[in-house]
Amino acid sequence: MKVAIGADHGGYYLKSDMTKLLESLGHDVVDKGAYEFDAEDDFPDFAAPVAAAVQSGETERGIVICGSGVGATIAANKYPGVRAGLCHDTYSAGQGVQHDDMNVLCMGARVVGVALAEELVKSFIAANLEASEPRFQRRLDKVAAIENDQISRS
């Protein structure tokens, strides 16, 4: 799978660990920065390129890491077609894909350690949408309708 990954200073070091994990699992990683530690950088500068990569189809999924994960989630969800979820437990990381077609995993490096982050990434990457369940597609259609309505208003 091709996965975009990005992080601000809060997630900079964890991004390196997750990149190594993804590569060890055989995935193609597209690094969207930060490429060096800068305590003054801003999460939108890295969440945006990850979300854009997923939105355009350059990558199938994305991972964004900041201090809490909250800002990264907010920024990534501004991209139509991106369904970013903040996950700090493995159930949500997998279920978010299975039931909600989550395509960007957001994590807080100040909330999770390396071992838990690895499990979150594994759960996220291994999961697939349970398309045979009509209720999940019905819900996704409703989310898409909300998104389309908001786009048409702008």
C-alpha positions, 0 to 999 in steps of 0.5 A: 500500500502507498501511504503518505506520512507527515508530522510537525515538531510534536510528532517528528521523531515518532514519524521516523519510527512509523516510517520504518515500521511501514517500510518493514511491512512492505509499504511504499511511504511518501514522506510529506515532511517535516524533514528536519526538527523545527520547534516553530513549525505548524501542523497544517503545513504537514497535515495538508500535503498528506490529506492532498495526497490521499484526496488526489489518489497519490496515496491510498492512505495517510498518517499525520502526527502532531503533539495531541493529534487534534490539530492534524485531524482538524486540518486533514478533514478540511479536504473533501474526500478525506476522512481523518480520525484521531485514534489512540486505541487499536479498536478505533484505528481499525474500526474507523476504516472498517465502518467509516472508511477512514483514510487518514490516521491522526495520532498524538505523539505526546499521547501515545508511545512508540509501541502503541503507535506501532499497533495503531498503524498496524490496525489502520493499515490492515483494516478494510471497509466492510462494504458488504454491510449496507448500513456502513455505505448508507452512513458514508453516503450521508457523510458525503451528502453533508460534504457536498452540501457544504462545498456547494455553499462555498 
